[in-house]
Every structure is written in C-alpha cells, then in structure tokens.
C-alpha cells in the first residue's frame, strides 16, 4: 500500500478539514499521535508537514537508531514502547503515480509491518533526506552502532554533527589509515555524544587524540590508552577493556581521585592482564585486601567501593592473570553533622578470555 494523501483520504468516511483547526488544537492532535502516525501524516501533505514542523517544540523526544550499512532507520520513543522503521532502498524502476515528496525529492513509498520502505535513485542521499525530515518532526537523539566505518557512516555522522544534533550512542571502529582523518574531523565535537564506544584492532597504529569528551566512554581494545589519557578524561563513566595498564597506573589513578581528580566520575572499570597480585600493591594493599575496600576523597565529599576479581588461567602453556577493577562512586551528604551515603549498587565483572573470546559474568 502506498502512503499518500489519497490513500489516507480513501480510508476516511468523509474528508476532515484538519488544517482549519486552530494552531493550539493542531498541536494537541499532533501530540496524541504515535510515532508512525506522525511520520506518515507528515509525508501525505506538505501543508501538514509544515504544521507539524511549526509544532515541533511540542513534539516528543525520540531515539533514532541508524544502521548506515543497511540504510535502515528505527525511531523509538524514550521508553522504547513505541517504534517505527524506515528503509531507504535503491529504486530499481519502482514508480507510482501516487509517489510522495521527501525533502523536495519524489519518492515511492510502500507500507510494511511497523514501517515504510522508501525508494531512491541514490539511497545514501535518501538516507540523509529521511533523517532531515525526521528532524523537522521530532526532537531527536541519534544512536549509531555500526562496528565499522564506511563512506555512508562517515557522511551521516558528519552531517549530524554539522547540524549540531546529539548522539545517545556513537560507535567508532579504527581499522583503516583514513579513519584517523575522520577522527580528526569529529574529535572536537564529542561533547554532543552521551555514550562513545571506541573499538580498534590490536595492531592498529591509530592513536586517537581527544580535543573534547563525551559524557560516557567505553574503549574495547584499549592497548593504546595511557595513564595520561585517563587522567585527562572528565567522563562520568569510564570503561577500559584489554588495556596495558599496570598496578602503578591504578595506584596513581585512585590517588588522583582521592585528591579531587575525576570530579564527574560515577563509575570506572579497568581490565588488564598487567595488573598483578604478586610483589605489587595498589594504595599500599594487595588485591585481596583491596577487594571490597571503601575509599574516600580527602575532603570527605565522596566515597567509592572497589571491586576486583581475577582468574588465573592457562593459554597456550602461559599463565595469565586477567583482572577487572571496578570503582563505584557515591556522594556523601551531610545533615546535622551526620554523613549519609546513598545506597551503593555494586557490580563486579569477571572477565575471562578463552580461545580469544571474552565472557562477562555478573557477580
């Protein structure tokens, strides 16, 4: 079924003069529609689209999940209970007299279960056009979870950064030499990202330099991360996996936190093979004593609990001790000279690597 003004009208017993309603009433009507209804209605009439655009300040916030490899867009409500899918396909001769216009371009649109398929002469151009159309209807926060970079991925991200749009999740994978150039273009715009996930191969020569930071950061293959990288990180959540950090590095990190560093930190997780329980300490304690230890900042404003768990395993006749250190931070509130600590939610992760596969076990 083609989404068009004629098909909508045909489904009604009699036409309803929607645009003759007062603007305040129209805004209330638009707010009552679900995500799919808003999108389809906006596509049926340019006048309706303009009215929805004018009422955008009243519109709901949505999460827009972009799959740049398949040119697929999923629009979710903030609680994920309402959703709608839009596919941007290459037009292999599909044509219909009731085609609609999106961002000034004539497009054939077919209704599918929980969404629509759009057909374009240039599907990357169509992908961007649909995104621009959504920005006129909703207050969007984008998530891009592709684990590899391609031209579509880079063009889409650059477009959204240029439009000053926010990202809920942005995943970047460094595999190619040209990825460094792309990183340099966006590294000063990461303040618009809530959760940044960086992945790279171990033999990658690319070392990202940060000129801005997201709210939260996860680095999957972090062999390039140094102590100085972490000390300069202002994120509220820091998750560092497969790092080369040693006991002395963690000692410096925790001392820095105690003296007032990491002012935004709520959670820190560091996993490394180089953290050892033999002839080395952290904060003057061995790992057994460190586990479950509650530490406090020098000014008494924050407390944190440390959880460490590791497992000695044999890989190719070589013993390795893989350890995860998790730091959960809570603020200390004072009331009539009595210190009150918010309930601590502690999550310990045991990371085991067997035959190249990493498993996470909740404890």
Buried (B, 14 or more C-beta within 10 A) or exposed (E): EBBBBEBBEEEEEEEEEBEEBEEEEBBEBBEEBEBBEBBBBBBBBEEBBEBBBBBBEBBBEBBBBBBBEBBBBBBBBEEEEBBBBBBBBEBEEBEBEEBBEBBEBEBBBBBEEEBBBBBBEEBBBBBBBBBEBBBBBBBBBBBBEBEBBEEBBBBBBBBBBEEEBEBBBBBBBBBBEEBBEBBEEBBEBBEBBBBBBBBBEEEBEBEBEBEEBBBBBBBBBBBBBBBEBBBEBBBBBBBBBBBEBBBEBBBBBBBBBBEEBBEBBBBBBBBBBBBBBEEBBBBEEBBEEBBEBEBBBEEEEBBBBBBBBBBEEEEEEEEBBBBBBBBBBBEBEEEEEEEEBEEEEEEBBBBBBEEEEEEEEEE
